[in-house]
Amino acid sequence: MNDYKISLIIPVYNVQRYLRKSLESVEKQTFKNFEAIIVNDGSTDNSLKIINEFVKRNENFRVISQKNKGLSEARNTGLKVASNTKYIAFLDSDDFFEPEYLEKMYNSASENNADIVCCNFNFFYPKNKISTYWPFFGPAGVYTNERALKKITSCVGIWMFVWVKFFKHSLFTENKIKFYDMYYEDLSTSPRLFYFAKKVVVISDVLYNYTIRDSSIIHTMNAKKINDSISAFGVMRCFYESKGIYKKLERRMKNHAIRFLFLSYYNAFSMHARYSNFRGFFKNIVAISKSINYFISEKRSFRFLDSPPRVPYEVVNPPAKSKINR
């Protein structure tokens, strides 16, 4: 049995257009001592066929197929079947690595005995094959638990995305952390991982490429995604209160929530634009405002739940605008 150092988890669902480039970037890694766990989450296109090509020619690649359960459950499946490796990494199957991703992340983690390592990333636009860089992580250096937790709570200097981070496997196993079955799962998961991390390292290297699909926000935004994004703040607060640290992080979380409020407004606008119907738009704006205020209000406290708390004022999908016969 191979003594792999890293378990790389790759959830896949209907991404035949991007998958080959993604898996080729895994094949080309300069660091070879890893296992690639590809979770086929009920794909109905040619994704599984492409996966099998790579599994056949790479002994460290394996595929797990399951009924479609969503990104969170696909990641959880990968965590369940991962070998007894020291580190965990994630790759979204429409994105791709730079060749030295695993090597540089592993070396940084090992040299600093870090629980989490973060790197920077590019936005990749496949239509024009153009990459643009924005420094989401920084400044580079070693962060204590307290400092890193402050940064990720405010989402300044350290962002929530798990796919651009490298984790000690024990953070998941010893603390029984899994991804909640919801959209914006990184927002509800990363703070819990950072709470248990004693040391976090940020490196300046740009090692990950995040693919921007054409008009992805307009064509995929819906009420559930908006509600789940707000609910993630409830998860964060529940957890912080259960650990007795909410008051220390309250201001940072509220500042993050206020910025997120305006993003939610934009998402609501995008959703209505998709349906070509703005009736009820302002009702949804009010619902978003009330729900975010509910989760950051000083008038109430929360207990930690096994599942995400329900959004009290739910955003609803607008009906498709009917055509008028002339």
KEKOL-452637 format. One record per residue (C-alpha): residue in three letters; x, y, z. Coordinates in Angstrom, 1 decimal. Example, Ala and Ser with C-alpha at 12.3 -4.5 7.8 and 13.67 -1.06 7.14 Angstrom:
2
R     r        u        v        w
R   ALA     12.3     -4.5      7.8
R   SER     13.7     -1.1      7.1
END
This chain:
326
R     r        u        v        w
R   MET      0.0      0.0      0.0
R   ASN      1.4      3.4     -0.9
R   ASP      2.3      5.8      1.9
R   TYR      0.8      9.0      0.3
R   LYS      1.5     12.3      2.0
R   ILE     -1.5     14.2      0.5
R   SER     -5.1     13.3     -0.3
R   LEU     -6.4     15.5     -3.1
R   ILE    -10.2     15.6     -3.3
R   ILE    -11.8     16.5     -6.6
R   PRO    -15.6     16.6     -6.8
R   VAL    -17.0     16.2    -10.3
R   TYR    -20.4     17.0    -11.7
R   ASN    -21.1     17.5    -15.5
R   VAL    -17.9     19.4    -16.3
R   GLN    -16.8     17.6    -19.4
R   ARG    -15.8     20.9    -21.0
R   TYR    -13.2     21.7    -18.2
R   LEU    -12.4     18.4    -16.7
R   ARG     -9.5     17.3    -18.9
R   LYS     -7.6     20.5    -18.3
R   SER     -8.2     20.2    -14.6
R   LEU     -7.0     16.6    -14.3
R   GLU     -4.0     17.2    -16.6
R   SER     -2.9     19.9    -14.1
R   VAL     -3.0     17.2    -11.4
R   GLU     -1.0     14.8    -13.6
R   LYS      1.7     17.4    -14.1
R   GLN      2.3     18.1    -10.5
R   THR      6.0     18.1     -9.6
R   PHE      5.2     16.6     -6.2
R   LYS      4.2     12.9     -6.9
R   ASN      3.5     11.4     -3.5
R   PHE     -0.2     12.0     -3.4
R   GLU     -3.5     10.3     -4.0
R   ALA     -6.2     11.9     -6.2
R   ILE     -9.7     11.0     -5.1
R   ILE    -12.1     11.9     -7.8
R   VAL    -15.7     11.9     -6.6
R   ASN    -18.1     11.5     -9.6
R   ASP    -21.3     13.1     -8.2
R   GLY    -23.8     11.5    -10.5
R   SER    -22.6     13.1    -13.7
R   THR    -24.8     12.6    -16.8
R   ASP    -22.3     13.9    -19.4
R   ASN    -19.0     12.4    -20.5
R   SER    -17.2     13.3    -17.2
R   LEU    -17.0      9.7    -16.0
R   LYS    -15.5      8.6    -19.3
R   ILE    -12.8     11.3    -19.0
R   ILE    -12.1     10.4    -15.4
R   ASN    -11.6      6.7    -16.2
R   GLU     -9.0      7.7    -18.8
R   PHE     -6.9      9.3    -16.1
R   VAL     -7.5      6.6    -13.5
R   LYS     -6.3      4.0    -16.0
R   ARG     -3.0      5.7    -16.6
R   ASN     -2.3      7.0    -13.1
R   GLU     -2.0      4.5    -10.3
R   ASN     -2.5      7.2     -7.7
R   PHE     -5.9      8.3     -9.2
R   ARG     -9.1      6.6     -8.1
R   VAL    -12.7      7.3     -8.7
R   ILE    -15.7      7.1     -6.4
R   SER    -19.1      7.3     -8.0
R   GLN    -22.3      8.2     -6.2
R   LYS    -25.8      9.6     -6.9
R   ASN    -25.9     13.4     -7.2
R   LYS    -25.7     14.9     -3.7
R   GLY    -24.0     18.2     -4.3
R   LEU    -20.6     19.6     -3.8
R   SER    -20.5     19.4      0.0
R   GLU    -21.5     15.8      0.1
R   ALA    -19.0     14.9     -2.6
R   ARG    -16.2     16.5     -0.6
R   ASN    -17.4     14.6      2.5
R   THR    -17.3     11.4      0.5
R   GLY    -13.7     12.2     -0.4
R   LEU    -12.8     12.8      3.2
R   LYS    -14.4      9.5      4.3
R   VAL    -12.4      7.4      1.8
R   ALA     -9.1      9.3      2.1
R   SER     -6.1      7.3      3.2
R   ASN     -4.3      8.0      6.4
R   THR     -2.4     11.0      4.8
R   LYS     -1.0     14.0      6.6
R   TYR     -2.6     16.6      4.4
R   ILE     -5.8     17.3      2.6
R   ALA     -6.3     19.5     -0.5
R   PHE     -9.2     20.3     -2.7
R   LEU     -9.6     21.1     -6.4
R   ASP    -12.9     22.1     -8.1
R   SER    -13.1     20.2    -11.3
R   ASP    -13.5     23.2    -13.6
R   ASP    -10.3     24.8    -12.1
R   PHE     -6.7     23.8    -12.5
R   PHE     -3.4     23.9    -10.6
R   GLU      0.0     25.4    -11.5
R   PRO      2.6     22.5    -11.7
R   GLU      4.2     23.3     -8.4
R   TYR      1.0     23.7     -6.4
R   LEU      1.3     20.6     -4.2
R   GLU      5.1     20.8     -3.9
R   LYS      5.1     24.4     -2.6
R   MET      2.1     23.9     -0.4
R   TYR      3.5     20.7      1.1
R   ASN      7.0     22.2      1.7
R   SER      5.5     25.3      3.3
R   ALA      3.3     23.2      5.6
R   SER      6.2     20.8      6.5
R   GLU      8.9     23.5      7.1
R   ASN      6.6     25.6      9.3
R   ASN      4.6     22.7     10.9
R   ALA      1.5     24.6      9.7
R   ASP     -2.0     23.4     10.1
R   ILE     -3.2     25.4      7.1
R   VAL     -1.4     26.9      4.2
R   CYS     -3.0     29.5      1.8
R   CYS     -1.8     30.6     -1.6
R   ASN     -3.0     33.2     -4.1
R   PHE     -4.8     32.4     -7.3
R   ASN     -5.7     33.7    -10.8
R   PHE     -9.1     34.2    -12.3
R   PHE     -9.1     32.3    -15.6
R   TYR    -11.5     33.3    -18.4
R   PRO    -11.7     30.2    -20.8
R   LYS    -13.4     32.1    -23.6
R   ASN    -10.4     34.4    -24.1
R   LYS     -7.9     32.2    -22.3
R   ILE     -6.9     35.2    -20.2
R   SER     -5.8     35.0    -16.6
R   THR     -6.0     37.9    -14.1
R   TYR     -4.6     38.1    -10.6
R   TRP     -6.0     39.8     -7.6
R   PRO     -4.2     39.5     -4.2
R   PHE     -6.9     37.9     -2.0
R   PHE     -4.4     36.5      0.5
R   GLY     -1.7     38.4      2.3
R   PRO      0.6     39.6      3.5
R   ALA      2.7     36.5      3.3
R   GLY      3.9     35.1      6.6
R   VAL      3.2     32.9      9.6
R   TYR     -0.1     33.7     11.5
R   THR     -1.0     32.7     15.0
R   ASN     -4.4     31.1     15.6
R   GLU     -5.9     34.3     16.9
R   ARG     -4.6     36.5     14.1
R   ALA     -5.7     34.1     11.4
R   LEU     -9.2     33.7     12.8
R   LYS     -9.6     37.5     12.9
R   LYS     -8.6     37.8      9.3
R   ILE    -10.8     35.0      8.0
R   THR    -13.8     36.2     10.0
R   SER    -13.6     39.7      8.5
R   CYS    -12.6     38.1      5.1
R   VAL     -9.6     40.5      4.8
R   GLY     -6.2     39.1      4.0
R   ILE     -7.5     35.5      4.3
R   TRP    -10.6     34.5      2.3
R   MET    -12.9     31.6      2.9
R   PHE    -12.3     29.4     -0.1
R   VAL    -11.1     25.9      0.8
R   TRP     -9.9     25.1     -2.7
R   VAL     -6.9     27.4     -2.3
R   LYS     -5.8     26.0      1.0
R   PHE     -3.8     23.1      2.3
R   PHE     -5.0     21.4      5.5
R   LYS     -3.7     19.0      8.1
R   HIS     -5.9     15.9      7.7
R   SER     -6.2     15.8     11.5
R   LEU     -8.2     19.1     11.5
R   PHE    -11.1     17.2      9.9
R   THR    -10.7     13.8     11.7
R   GLU    -10.0     15.0     15.3
R   ASN    -12.6     17.7     15.3
R   LYS    -15.3     15.8     13.3
R   ILE    -15.6     18.6     10.7
R   LYS    -17.6     18.0      7.6
R   PHE    -19.1     20.3      5.0
R   TYR    -22.8     21.2      5.5
R   ASP    -25.2     20.4      2.7
R   MET    -25.6     23.9      1.5
R   TYR    -24.3     26.4     -1.0
R   TYR    -21.5     28.7      0.2
R   GLU    -20.2     25.8      2.2
R   ASP    -16.8     27.3      2.5
R   LEU    -18.2     30.2      4.5
R   SER    -19.6     27.8      7.0
R   THR    -16.6     25.5      7.1
R   SER    -13.4     27.5      7.0
R   PRO    -14.0     29.4     10.3
R   ARG    -14.3     26.0     12.1
R   LEU    -11.1     24.7     10.6
R   PHE     -9.3     27.9     11.5
R   TYR    -10.5     27.8     15.1
R   PHE     -8.6     24.5     15.6
R   ALA     -5.5     25.5     13.6
R   LYS     -2.6     26.5     15.8
R   LYS     -0.5     27.9     13.0
R   VAL     -1.5     29.3      9.5
R   VAL      0.9     30.2      6.7
R   VAL      0.2     32.5      3.8
R   ILE      2.5     32.3      0.8
R   SER      2.5     34.9     -2.0
R   ASP      2.8     32.3     -4.8
R   VAL      0.0     32.2     -7.4
R   LEU     -0.6     28.5     -7.7
R   TYR     -4.3     28.0     -8.4
R   ASN     -6.5     29.0    -11.4
R   TYR    -10.2     29.7    -10.7
R   THR    -12.3     29.4    -13.9
R   ILE    -14.9     32.0    -14.5
R   ARG    -17.7     30.5    -16.5
R   ASP    -19.6     32.7    -18.9
R   SER    -22.3     34.7    -17.1
R   SER    -22.2     32.2    -14.3
R   ILE    -23.8     34.5    -11.7
R   ILE    -26.7     35.6    -13.8
R   HIS    -27.5     32.1    -15.1
R   THR    -27.1     30.1    -11.8
R   MET    -28.2     32.5     -9.1
R   ASN    -31.4     31.4     -7.3
R   ALA    -33.2     31.9     -4.0
R   LYS    -31.7     28.9     -2.3
R   LYS    -28.2     30.1     -3.0
R   ILE    -29.0     33.5     -1.5
R   ASN    -30.7     32.0      1.5
R   ASP    -27.8     29.6      2.1
R   SER    -25.2     32.4      1.8
R   ILE    -27.0     34.2      4.6
R   SER    -27.5     31.0      6.6
R   ALA    -23.7     30.5      6.6
R   PHE    -23.4     33.6      8.8
R   GLY    -25.7     31.8     11.2
R   VAL    -23.4     28.8     11.2
R   MET    -20.4     31.0     11.9
R   ARG    -22.1     32.8     14.8
R   CYS    -23.5     29.5     16.3
R   PHE    -20.0     28.0     16.3
R   TYR    -18.3     31.1     17.8
R   GLU    -20.8     31.4     20.6
R   SER    -20.4     27.7     21.4
R   LYS    -16.6     28.3     21.8
R   GLY    -17.1     31.5     23.8
R   ILE    -15.3     33.7     21.3
R   TYR    -18.1     35.5     19.5
R   LYS    -17.8     38.8     21.4
R   LYS    -14.1     39.0     20.4
R   LEU    -15.0     38.5     16.8
R   GLU    -18.3     40.3     16.7
R   ARG    -17.2     43.5     15.1
R   ARG    -15.3     41.7     12.4
R   MET    -18.1     39.4     11.6
R   LYS    -20.6     42.3     11.4
R   ASN    -18.3     44.2      9.1
R   HIS    -18.1     41.1      6.9
R   ALA    -21.9     40.7      7.0
R   ILE    -22.5     44.3      5.9
R   ARG    -20.2     43.9      2.9
R   PHE    -22.0     40.6      2.2
R   LEU    -25.4     42.4      2.4
R   PHE    -24.6     44.4     -0.7
R   LEU    -23.3     41.3     -2.5
R   SER    -26.7     39.7     -1.7
R   TYR    -28.5     42.7     -3.1
R   TYR    -26.6     42.2     -6.3
R   ASN    -27.3     38.5     -6.4
R   ALA    -31.0     39.2     -5.9
R   PHE    -30.9     41.6     -8.8
R   SER    -29.1     39.0    -11.0
R   MET    -31.7     36.4    -10.1
R   HIS    -34.6     38.7    -11.1
R   ALA    -32.7     39.7    -14.3
R   ARG    -32.5     36.0    -15.2
R   TYR    -36.2     35.7    -14.9
R   SER    -36.8     39.0    -16.7
R   ASN    -39.1     39.9    -13.9
R   PHE    -38.4     42.5    -11.2
R   ARG    -41.8     42.2     -9.5
R   GLY    -41.1     41.4     -5.8
R   PHE    -37.4     42.5     -6.1
R   PHE    -37.8     45.0     -3.2
R   LYS    -39.6     42.4     -1.1
R   ASN    -36.5     40.2     -1.4
R   ILE    -34.2     43.1     -0.6
R   VAL    -36.2     43.5      2.7
R   ALA    -36.0     39.8      3.4
R   ILE    -32.2     39.8      2.9
R   SER    -31.7     42.7      5.2
R   LYS    -33.9     41.2      7.9
R   SER    -32.2     37.8      7.8
R   ILE    -28.7     39.2      7.9
R   ASN    -29.7     41.5     10.8
R   TYR    -31.2     38.5     12.6
R   PHE    -27.9     36.6     12.6
R   ILE    -25.8     39.6     13.7
R   SER    -28.3     41.1     16.2
R   GLU    -27.1     41.7     19.8
R   LYS    -30.6     40.9     21.0
R   ARG    -30.3     37.2     20.6
R   SER    -27.8     34.4     21.0
R   PHE    -27.6     31.0     19.2
R   ARG    -26.5     27.5     20.1
R   PHE    -24.4     25.4     17.8
R   LEU    -26.5     23.2     15.5
R   ASP    -25.8     20.0     13.6
R   SER    -27.2     21.6     10.5
R   PRO    -27.4     25.1      9.2
R   PRO    -30.0     27.3     10.9
R   ARG    -33.0     28.2      8.8
R   VAL    -33.1     31.7      7.4
R   PRO    -36.1     33.4      9.1
R   TYR    -37.0     35.7      6.1
R   GLU    -36.6     33.6      3.0
R   VAL    -35.8     35.1     -0.4
R   VAL    -38.1     33.6     -3.1
R   ASN    -37.6     33.0     -6.8
R   PRO    -39.6     35.4     -9.0
R   PRO    -42.0     33.8    -11.4
R   ALA    -40.9     33.7    -15.1
R   LYS    -42.3     36.6    -16.9
R   SER    -45.2     35.5    -19.1
R   LYS    -45.2     36.4    -22.8
R   ILE    -48.1     38.7    -23.8
R   ASN    -49.7     37.8    -27.1
R   ARG    -50.2     40.8    -29.3
END
